[in-house]
Amino acid sequence: MKKQITLNEAIEEVKKLVESGLSERESCRKVSLKFAVTFKTQGGFDKEYNEHSLRKKYIDFKLNRSKPNPYESRPVEEQIKEDILAMRQKAKEKEIQKKYEAALRINEELQERYDAALQITERVEPFAIINSNKKKKDEATAIVMFSDWHVEERVDAGTINDINSYSPKIAEARANAVIANSLKLINKEREHSDIDTLVLWLGGDFITGYIHPELEESNYMSPIEAVMFAKKLLSGAIQYYLEQGNFKKIIIPCNVGNHGRTMQKPRVSTANKNSYEWMLYHDLKNNFKHPQFIIPDGMYTYVNIYDRLFRFFHGDNIKFGGGIGGLTVPLIKAIMRADQQTKAYYNIMGHYHQYWEAASNCLVNGSLIGYGAYAQRIGATPEVPQQGLRIMDKKRGLTAKFPIFCD
């Protein structure tokens, strides 16, 4: 293994050999073979002088033109420190270059936006609106939803913090308002649609009945009296639509509610035939010849409107335990099960006294009675008394949706 010496030491060895009579070439060859003379490259690597490079350094030494190598004969720690500083400086310069280039891009984008803003402020010729000269209106059908009137039930304002009150007298006033308001909304839609057909859904729970013992104490009327009162109100509604509605056709799908049953415990297969409301609907059908009544023996009523099937049902068959999803999840499941039997385009239900579109294909109707003690007990949100109206366009399907307020 060759002994490690510095360049200066190697030149001294060459000098001695030359003075002893050897040639420069021979002296440099012997020194390079005997000793390891290394130097640092700019990249930080060790490199060894050979015969020729050592002779070149010796000639520079003789001519007094040798230049010190900044990487020779310096401590490694010092070289590493300088390399680190150089790397940091290079990284800093690179970061500054990136920021500069980003600033140029931002400036260019701002300039483009500024130029675009200047173009926006330029005066342009306004777009001319051409009024539609379409004379023929689109055909449509109005769907009015009546349910959950509870005409004989008592709601004392004091029991629910003065949020609501209800009595047969209030029921009659609200029924009058909702019937009249429904036709106002339909006439408004007639400005751009030919609405010659009315679907008037009678969705049940027009009476409260005696399905709970406390109702025998609180109701203003017995179930028989309540049915007679409800018949009076519904007869007035049908007569009003026949005389004032300008409808060529009136279809009345019917569903019984859970409150209209004749006993406290509900029935399933014989629910309709044990309902005061089922009897009420048949009585109305016998009294009016022109409307088309659809009174099913089962839970669902189907009406075909412009080749799209609508499903009507009261809604007491949908149960949920107050979970996070609320009514929507069990409702969607129930609709899917019903669609396996008969596929429907849209569903309309009541029972929950909340007017809202609970699913994309189902509207829940509001109520005439409004907020009560039971609703407060289960934590329901107070809602103003209202019913529902939807417009079914022959060409576009379901379009407008309105709450029908009762005042």
C-alpha positions in Angstrom: 0.0 0.0 0.0 1.4 3.4 -1.0 2.0 6.1 1.5 -0.3 9.0 1.4 1.5 12.4 0.9 0.4 15.9 -0.1 1.2 17.5 -3.5 3.8 19.8 -2.0 5.5 16.8 -0.4 5.4 15.0 -3.7 7.0 18.0 -5.5 9.8 18.0 -2.9 10.4 14.3 -3.6 10.6 14.9 -7.3 12.9 17.9 -6.8 15.4 15.7 -4.8 15.4 13.0 -7.5 16.0 15.5 -10.2 18.9 17.0 -8.3 20.3 13.5 -7.9 20.6 13.3 -11.7 17.3 11.6 -12.8 15.1 13.1 -15.5 11.9 14.9 -14.6 9.9 12.2 -16.3 11.7 9.4 -14.4 11.5 11.3 -11.1 7.7 11.9 -11.4 7.2 8.2 -12.4 9.0 6.9 -9.4 7.2 9.3 -7.0 3.8 8.4 -8.4 4.6 4.7 -8.0 5.9 5.1 -4.5 3.5 7.6 -3.0 -0.3 8.2 -3.2 -0.8 11.9 -4.0 -4.5 12.8 -4.1 -6.6 15.9 -4.5 -10.2 16.9 -4.2 -12.3 17.5 -7.4 -14.9 20.2 -7.5 -17.5 17.5 -7.1 -15.9 16.5 -3.8 -14.3 13.2 -5.0 -10.7 12.0 -4.3 -8.5 11.7 -7.4 -4.8 10.5 -7.5 -2.1 12.2 -9.5 -0.4 10.0 -12.1 3.0 10.4 -13.6 1.9 12.9 -16.2 -0.3 15.1 -14.0 2.4 15.1 -11.3 5.0 16.2 -13.9 2.7 19.0 -15.0 2.3 20.2 -11.4 6.2 20.0 -11.1 6.7 22.1 -14.2 4.2 24.7 -12.9 6.1 24.7 -9.7 9.4 25.4 -11.5 7.9 28.2 -13.6 6.3 29.6 -10.5 2.8 29.4 -12.0 1.2 26.8 -9.8 -2.3 27.7 -8.5 -3.5 26.5 -5.2 -6.4 24.0 -5.4 -9.0 25.2 -2.9 -10.0 21.6 -2.4 -6.5 20.3 -1.6 -5.1 19.9 1.9 -8.2 21.1 3.7 -10.1 19.4 6.5 -13.0 17.3 5.4 -15.3 18.9 8.0 -14.6 22.3 6.4 -15.2 21.1 2.9 -18.6 19.4 4.0 -19.6 22.7 5.7 -18.9 24.7 2.5 -20.8 22.1 0.4 -23.8 22.3 2.7 -23.8 26.1 2.4 -23.5 25.8 -1.3 -26.4 23.4 -1.5 -28.6 25.7 0.7 -27.7 28.6 -1.4 -28.6 26.7 -4.6 -31.9 25.5 -3.1 -32.7 29.1 -2.0 -32.0 30.4 -5.5 -34.2 27.6 -6.9 -37.1 28.5 -4.5 -36.7 32.2 -5.4 -36.9 31.3 -9.1 -40.1 29.2 -8.5 -41.7 32.2 -6.7 -40.7 34.5 -9.4 -42.2 32.2 -12.1 -45.4 31.8 -10.0 -45.6 35.6 -9.7 -45.3 35.9 -13.4 -48.1 33.5 -14.0 -50.4 35.2 -11.5 -49.6 38.6 -13.1 -50.4 37.1 -16.5 -53.8 35.7 -15.2 -54.6 39.1 -13.5 -53.8 40.9 -16.7 -56.1 38.5 -18.7 -58.9 39.1 -16.1 -58.4 42.8 -16.3 -58.6 42.7 -20.1 -61.8 40.6 -19.9 -63.3 43.0 -17.4 -62.6 45.9 -19.8 -64.4 44.0 -22.5 -67.4 43.4 -20.3 -67.8 47.1 -19.7 -68.0 47.7 -23.4 -71.4 48.6 -24.7 -73.3 45.7 -26.4 -76.6 45.5 -28.2 -79.2 44.2 -25.7 -80.7 40.8 -26.4 -84.2 41.2 -27.8 -86.8 39.1 -26.1 -89.5 37.8 -28.3 -92.8 37.2 -26.6 -94.2 33.7 -27.2 -97.1 33.8 -29.6 -98.1 30.3 -28.6 -101.9 30.3 -28.4 -102.5 26.7 -27.6 -102.0 25.9 -23.9 -100.6 22.7 -22.6 -103.1 20.2 -21.2 -102.8 19.5 -17.5 -104.6 17.9 -14.5 -105.0 19.4 -11.0 -104.5 17.0 -8.1 -106.1 18.4 -4.9 -105.4 16.6 -1.6 -107.8 16.5 1.3 -106.9 14.4 4.3 -106.6 14.5 8.1 -109.3 17.0 8.8 -110.4 15.5 12.2 -113.5 17.7 12.2 -114.8 16.8 15.7 -111.5 16.8 17.6 -110.9 19.3 20.3 -107.6 21.2 20.5 -107.4 23.5 23.5 -104.9 26.3 23.0 -103.9 26.2 26.6 -102.7 22.6 26.4 -100.1 23.4 23.6 -98.8 26.8 24.6 -101.4 28.7 22.5 -99.9 27.3 19.2 -103.2 26.2 17.9 -106.9 25.6 18.7 -109.5 23.6 16.9 -113.2 22.9 17.0 -116.0 22.0 14.5 -116.5 25.8 13.9 -112.8 26.3 13.2 -112.9 23.1 11.0 -115.7 24.5 8.9 -113.9 27.9 8.4 -110.7 26.2 7.5 -112.4 23.8 5.1 -114.1 26.7 3.4 -110.8 28.5 3.0 -108.9 25.5 1.7 -111.6 24.7 -0.9 -111.8 28.3 -2.2 -108.0 28.7 -2.1 -107.4 25.5 -4.0 -109.5 26.8 -6.9 -107.7 30.2 -6.8 -104.4 28.4 -7.3 -105.8 26.2 -10.1 -107.2 29.3 -11.9 -103.7 30.9 -11.6 -102.2 27.9 -13.3 -104.8 28.1 -16.0 -103.1 31.2 -17.4 -100.7 28.9 -19.2 -102.3 25.4 -18.9 -105.7 23.9 -19.9 -106.8 22.3 -16.7 -110.1 20.5 -17.5 -109.6 17.5 -15.2 -109.6 17.6 -11.4 -108.4 14.7 -9.2 -109.8 15.2 -5.8 -108.1 12.9 -3.3 -110.1 12.1 -0.2 -107.3 10.6 2.0 -109.0 9.7 5.2 -109.0 10.8 8.9 -111.8 13.2 8.2 -113.0 12.2 11.6 -111.1 11.4 14.8 -113.5 8.8 16.2 -113.2 6.9 19.4 -110.0 4.8 18.7 -108.6 5.9 22.1 -110.6 6.2 25.4 -109.7 9.8 26.0 -111.3 10.8 22.7 -114.7 9.8 24.1 -114.2 12.5 26.7 -112.7 15.2 24.5 -114.3 15.0 21.1 -117.0 17.5 20.3 -119.1 14.9 18.5 -119.7 11.2 18.4 -118.3 9.3 15.3 -121.8 9.2 13.7 -122.2 13.0 14.2 -118.7 13.6 13.0 -119.3 11.6 9.8 -122.5 13.6 9.1 -120.5 16.8 9.6 -117.7 15.7 7.4 -120.2 14.7 4.7 -121.6 18.2 4.8 -118.2 19.8 4.3 -117.1 17.3 1.5 -120.4 17.6 -0.2 -120.0 21.4 -0.3 -116.5 21.0 -1.7 -117.6 18.6 -4.5 -120.6 20.9 -5.4 -118.3 23.9 -5.4 -115.9 22.3 -7.9 -118.9 21.1 -10.1 -120.4 24.6 -10.2 -117.4 26.9 -10.0 -114.5 24.8 -11.1 -115.2 24.7 -14.9 -113.9 21.1 -15.0 -115.0 18.7 -17.7 -114.0 15.7 -15.5 -113.7 15.1 -11.8 -112.1 11.9 -10.4 -112.3 11.3 -6.7 -110.0 8.5 -5.4 -110.7 7.6 -1.8 -108.7 6.1 1.1 -109.9 5.4 4.6 -107.8 6.6 7.6 -106.9 4.8 10.8 -109.1 7.1 12.8 -112.3 6.3 11.0 -112.5 2.7 12.1 -115.5 1.5 14.0 -113.5 -0.3 16.8 -110.5 0.6 18.8 -108.2 -2.1 17.4 -107.4 -1.8 13.7 -108.3 -4.5 11.1 -106.2 -5.4 8.1 -108.2 -7.3 5.4 -111.5 -5.9 6.6 -110.3 -2.4 7.5 -112.3 -0.6 4.8 -115.6 -2.4 5.6 -115.2 -1.6 9.3 -114.6 2.2 8.6 -117.1 5.0 9.0 -115.2 6.8 6.1 -115.7 3.9 3.7 -119.4 4.3 4.3 -119.1 8.1 3.9 -117.5 7.7 0.5 -120.1 5.4 -0.8 -122.8 7.8 0.5 -121.1 10.7 -1.4 -120.9 8.5 -4.5 -124.7 7.9 -4.3 -125.4 11.6 -3.9 -123.3 12.8 -6.9 -123.6 11.3 -10.3 -121.0 13.2 -12.4 -117.7 12.7 -10.4 -116.0 9.4 -10.9 -115.5 7.9 -7.4 -112.7 5.2 -6.9 -113.3 3.5 -3.6 -111.1 0.4 -3.2 -111.5 -2.5 -0.8 -107.8 -2.5 0.0 -105.1 -0.1 1.1 -104.1 1.5 -2.2 -106.0 3.5 -4.8 -104.6 3.8 -8.3 -105.4 6.6 -10.8 -104.0 6.7 -14.4 -103.1 10.3 -15.4 -101.7 10.6 -18.9 -100.5 7.0 -18.9 -98.7 7.5 -15.6 -100.0 5.6 -12.6 -100.5 7.5 -9.3 -100.8 5.6 -6.0 -102.8 7.0 -3.2 -102.9 5.7 0.4 -103.5 7.1 3.8 -100.1 6.3 5.2 -100.7 4.7 8.6 -99.0 1.5 7.3 -95.7 3.3 7.3 -94.1 2.9 10.7 -90.8 4.3 12.1 -89.4 4.6 15.5 -88.1 8.1 15.4 -84.7 7.2 13.9 -82.3 9.5 12.3 -83.7 8.9 8.8 -87.2 9.7 10.0 -90.1 8.7 7.8 -88.1 8.7 4.6 -86.3 5.4 4.9 -89.3 3.2 5.9 -91.4 5.1 3.3 -88.9 4.4 0.5 -88.9 0.7 1.5 -92.7 0.5 1.5 -92.9 2.1 -1.9 -90.4 -0.4 -3.3 -92.4 -3.3 -1.9 -95.6 -1.8 -3.4 -93.9 -1.2 -6.7 -93.1 -4.9 -6.9 -96.8 -5.5 -7.1 -97.9 -2.5 -9.1 -95.3 0.0 -10.4 -96.4 3.6 -9.7 -95.1 6.9 -11.2 -95.9 8.9 -8.0 -97.3 8.4 -4.5 -99.5 10.6 -2.4 -100.2 10.0 1.3 -101.3 11.7 4.5 -101.5 10.6 8.1 -98.4 12.5 9.4 -99.8 16.0 9.4 -96.7 17.4 7.7 -96.8 18.8 4.2 -93.5 17.8 2.5 -92.0 15.8 -0.3 -90.6 12.9 1.7 -89.1 11.2 -1.3 -88.6 12.1 -5.0 -91.7 10.1 -5.9 -93.9 10.8 -2.8 -95.7 13.8 -1.3 -97.0 13.7 2.2 -100.1 15.9 2.8 -100.6 18.3 5.6 -103.7 18.5 7.8 -106.7 20.8 8.5 -106.5 20.3 12.3 -102.9 21.5 12.6 -100.7 21.1 15.8 -102.2 19.2 18.8 -101.3 17.7 22.1 -100.4 14.3 20.6 -98.0 16.0 18.1 -96.4 18.0 20.9 -96.0 14.8 23.0 -94.1 12.9 20.2 -91.9 16.0 19.5 -93.4 16.9 16.1 -92.6 20.3 14.6 -95.5 22.7 14.6 -96.9 23.3 11.1 -99.7 25.6 10.0 -102.9 23.9 8.8 -102.6 23.2 5.1 -103.4 20.8 2.3 -101.6 20.0 -1.0 -102.0 20.7 -4.7 -100.0 19.3 -7.6 -100.2 20.0 -11.3 -99.6 17.1 -13.7 -98.7 18.4 -17.2 -99.5 16.0 -20.0 -96.2 16.8 -21.7 -93.8 17.5 -18.9 -95.1 15.4 -16.0 -95.4 16.8 -12.5 -94.6 20.5 -12.5 -96.0 22.9 -9.9 -96.5 22.0 -6.2 -98.4 24.2 -3.8 -99.5 24.2 -0.2 -103.1 25.2 0.1 -103.4 27.3 3.3 -106.5 27.3 5.4 -106.8 31.0 6.1 
